[in-house]
Amino acid sequence: MAEGTRSYNDTMDSPTNSQHTVSDDDEIDYTIKPEFYDPDLDDKDELWVNKRRKGQNTDAVLSCPACFTTLCLECQRHEKYLTQYRAVFVVNCKIGNERSMRQFITRPKRGKRRRESGESEVNPGGGEIFKQVCCLLCSTEVGVIDEDEVYHFFNVLPSES
């Protein structure tokens, strides 16, 4: 090494040579009861959820994928699309008025030329109108609501109940 240059070990103490390393456990006083700890909190939460559900079973408890806020305590899983759910009673959801969607029923057009091209015709008179449903806290789109006020969730985190 040239004179006047210093190596990394000369300027910094390596963690193995440091005498000043203090563990977090050394700083915690376990004789004092933690201020924000409640050992009965899980039992209290379970009673609250059971009271809200009124003894009804559910396929999942749904949460927002962005902020993990609970959105639904009682829902039914879609038979065909296993990541989709429907519900009537929700919490922490807001209906977006700025965007609505219409589901159109498609049917094949008649005629030899159209049958060969595979074109389909949209039925302008039919279809349902859906409005966007978002998480109340973070505004993440989590599903839609139909004209019958049934919520259809497709962007949620399900958990076993």
C-alpha positions as CSV (number, residue, x, y, z in Angstrom):
1,M,0.0,0.0,0.0
2,A,1.4,3.4,-0.9
3,E,2.2,5.9,1.8
4,G,-0.6,8.3,2.5
5,T,-3.4,6.0,1.5
6,R,-5.7,4.3,4.0
7,S,-7.6,1.1,3.7
8,Y,-11.3,0.6,4.5
9,N,-10.5,-1.1,7.7
10,D,-8.4,1.8,8.9
11,T,-11.2,4.3,8.5
12,M,-14.2,2.2,9.6
13,D,-14.6,-0.3,12.4
14,S,-15.9,-3.6,11.0
15,P,-19.0,-5.0,12.8
16,T,-16.9,-7.9,14.2
17,N,-14.3,-5.6,15.8
18,S,-16.8,-3.1,17.1
19,Q,-17.1,-2.9,20.9
20,H,-20.1,-0.6,20.7
21,T,-22.7,-2.9,19.3
22,V,-25.7,-3.0,21.5
23,S,-28.6,-5.3,21.0
24,D,-32.2,-4.0,21.1
25,D,-33.0,-6.6,23.6
26,D,-30.6,-5.1,26.0
27,E,-32.5,-1.8,25.9
28,I,-36.0,-3.3,26.5
29,D,-37.2,-3.5,30.1
30,Y,-39.4,-6.6,30.2
31,T,-40.5,-5.9,33.7
32,I,-42.9,-3.2,32.5
33,K,-46.1,-4.3,30.8
34,P,-46.2,-3.0,27.2
35,E,-48.5,0.0,26.8
36,F,-50.3,-1.1,23.6
37,Y,-50.5,-4.9,24.0
38,D,-53.8,-6.6,24.7
39,P,-53.6,-10.4,25.0
40,D,-57.4,-10.7,24.6
41,L,-57.6,-8.6,21.4
42,D,-58.0,-11.6,19.1
43,D,-60.9,-12.9,21.1
44,K,-62.5,-9.5,21.2
45,D,-62.1,-9.1,17.4
46,E,-63.6,-12.6,16.8
47,L,-66.7,-11.7,19.0
48,W,-67.1,-8.4,17.0
49,V,-67.0,-10.2,13.6
50,N,-69.4,-12.9,14.8
51,K,-71.9,-10.3,16.1
52,R,-71.7,-8.5,12.7
53,R,-72.3,-11.7,10.7
54,K,-75.1,-12.9,13.0
55,G,-74.0,-16.5,12.8
56,Q,-73.8,-16.6,9.0
57,N,-71.0,-18.4,7.3
58,T,-69.0,-16.8,4.6
59,D,-66.7,-18.0,1.8
60,A,-64.0,-15.4,2.7
61,V,-63.3,-12.1,4.4
62,L,-62.3,-9.6,1.7
63,S,-59.6,-6.9,2.1
64,C,-58.2,-4.2,-0.1
65,P,-55.1,-5.3,-1.9
66,A,-53.3,-1.9,-1.4
67,C,-54.0,-1.0,2.2
68,F,-55.4,-4.3,3.6
69,T,-58.6,-2.5,4.9
70,T,-61.5,-4.9,5.5
71,L,-64.1,-4.5,2.8
72,C,-66.5,-7.4,3.3
73,L,-67.2,-9.8,6.2
74,E,-69.8,-11.9,4.4
75,C,-69.6,-12.9,0.7
76,Q,-70.1,-15.6,-1.8
77,R,-67.4,-17.0,-4.1
78,H,-68.1,-17.1,-7.8
79,E,-68.7,-20.6,-9.1
80,K,-66.7,-20.3,-12.2
81,Y,-64.2,-17.5,-11.5
82,L,-62.6,-18.5,-8.2
83,T,-61.0,-15.1,-7.6
84,Q,-64.3,-13.2,-7.8
85,Y,-66.8,-12.7,-5.0
86,R,-70.2,-11.1,-4.6
87,A,-71.8,-9.5,-1.6
88,V,-74.6,-7.3,-0.5
89,F,-73.3,-5.9,2.8
90,V,-69.9,-4.2,2.6
91,V,-67.8,-1.8,4.8
92,N,-65.1,0.8,3.8
93,C,-66.3,1.0,0.2
94,K,-67.3,3.9,-1.9
95,I,-69.1,4.0,-5.2
96,G,-67.4,5.9,-7.9
97,N,-69.8,8.1,-9.9
98,E,-67.3,9.2,-12.5
99,R,-67.3,6.0,-14.4
100,S,-70.0,3.4,-15.2
101,M,-69.8,0.4,-17.5
102,R,-72.4,-1.4,-19.5
103,Q,-72.2,-5.1,-20.1
104,F,-73.5,-5.8,-23.5
105,I,-75.0,-9.1,-24.7
106,T,-73.4,-10.2,-27.9
107,R,-74.9,-12.4,-30.5
108,P,-73.6,-13.5,-33.9
109,K,-74.7,-11.6,-36.9
110,R,-76.8,-13.5,-39.5
111,G,-75.8,-14.1,-43.1
112,K,-73.2,-16.1,-44.9
113,R,-70.6,-13.3,-45.2
114,R,-70.8,-12.3,-41.6
115,R,-70.7,-15.9,-40.3
116,E,-67.5,-16.4,-42.2
117,S,-65.9,-13.2,-40.9
118,G,-66.8,-14.0,-37.3
119,E,-68.3,-10.6,-36.6
120,S,-70.7,-10.2,-33.8
121,E,-73.4,-7.6,-33.1
122,V,-73.8,-5.7,-29.9
123,N,-77.3,-5.6,-28.5
124,P,-77.8,-1.8,-27.8
125,G,-81.0,-2.3,-25.8
126,G,-79.8,-4.9,-23.4
127,G,-77.1,-5.2,-20.8
128,E,-76.5,-4.2,-17.2
129,I,-75.0,-1.0,-15.9
130,F,-72.1,-1.3,-13.4
131,K,-70.5,1.4,-11.3
132,Q,-67.0,1.4,-10.0
133,V,-66.4,0.4,-6.4
134,C,-63.3,1.7,-4.6
135,C,-61.7,1.3,-1.2
136,L,-62.8,4.1,1.1
137,L,-59.3,4.7,2.5
138,C,-56.9,4.4,-0.5
139,S,-59.3,4.7,-3.5
140,T,-58.1,1.4,-5.1
141,E,-60.6,0.0,-7.5
142,V,-61.8,-3.3,-5.9
143,G,-64.9,-4.2,-8.0
144,V,-68.2,-3.0,-9.3
145,I,-71.8,-2.7,-8.2
146,D,-74.7,-3.6,-10.4
147,E,-78.2,-2.1,-10.7
148,D,-79.6,-4.5,-8.0
149,E,-77.0,-3.1,-5.6
150,V,-75.0,-6.4,-5.5
151,Y,-71.2,-5.8,-5.2
152,H,-69.0,-7.9,-7.5
153,F,-65.4,-7.9,-6.1
154,F,-62.5,-8.9,-8.4
155,N,-59.5,-7.0,-7.1
156,V,-59.4,-8.1,-3.4
157,L,-57.4,-10.2,-1.0
158,P,-59.6,-13.1,0.4
159,S,-58.8,-14.7,3.7
160,E,-60.3,-17.7,5.3
161,S,-62.9,-17.0,7.9
